[in-house]
Amino acid sequence: MDLGFLIALSLALGVAAWLFFLWSVRSGQYDDPEGPKYRMLEDDPDERKPPPAPPTRRAPPAAKGEHDS
């Protein structure tokens, strides 16, 4: 391959990588790299509800004649 072609190709790839980097910085990709891994450990106050109470068991109805005093 021609040496000039390889130099042009490497420069084009370098410029493309630089443009991609500038796009990622401007779109906010590097704003807070540490936040999400700590945010997932926090409890949300809305989602923290007490568990529902267990249902109460009612005594079966007494048969006629059992409680005749």
CYANA upper distance limits for C-alpha pairs under 8 A (distance plus 0.5 A):
  1 MET  CA      5 PHE  CA      7.75
  1 MET  CA      6 LEU  CA      7.97
  2 ASP  CA      6 LEU  CA      7.16
  3 LEU  CA      7 ILE  CA      6.79
  4 GLY  CA      8 ALA  CA      6.64
  5 PHE  CA      9 LEU  CA      6.51
  6 LEU  CA     10 SER  CA      6.60
  7 ILE  CA     11 LEU  CA      6.68
  8 ALA  CA     12 ALA  CA      6.58
  9 LEU  CA     13 LEU  CA      6.69
 10 SER  CA     14 GLY  CA      6.58
 11 LEU  CA     15 VAL  CA      6.64
 12 ALA  CA     16 ALA  CA      6.63
 13 LEU  CA     17 ALA  CA      6.63
 14 GLY  CA     18 TRP  CA      6.66
 15 VAL  CA     19 LEU  CA      6.64
 16 ALA  CA     20 PHE  CA      6.66
 17 ALA  CA     21 PHE  CA      6.66
 18 TRP  CA     22 LEU  CA      6.73
 19 LEU  CA     23 TRP  CA      6.64
 20 PHE  CA     24 SER  CA      6.73
 21 PHE  CA     25 VAL  CA      6.78
 22 LEU  CA     26 ARG  CA      6.67
 23 TRP  CA     27 SER  CA      6.60
 24 SER  CA     28 GLY  CA      6.97
 24 SER  CA     29 GLN  CA      5.99
 24 SER  CA     30 TYR  CA      8.06
 25 VAL  CA     29 GLN  CA      6.33
 25 VAL  CA     30 TYR  CA      6.64
 32 ASP  CA     36 PRO  CA      8.34
 34 GLU  CA     38 TYR  CA      7.57
 35 GLY  CA     39 ARG  CA      6.43
 36 PRO  CA     40 MET  CA      6.80
 37 LYS  CA     41 LEU  CA      7.87
 38 TYR  CA     42 GLU  CA      7.54
 43 ASP  CA     47 GLU  CA      8.19
 43 ASP  CA     48 ARG  CA      7.78
 44 ASP  CA     48 ARG  CA      6.98
 62 ALA  CA     66 GLU  CA      7.31
 62 ALA  CA     67 HIS  CA      8.28
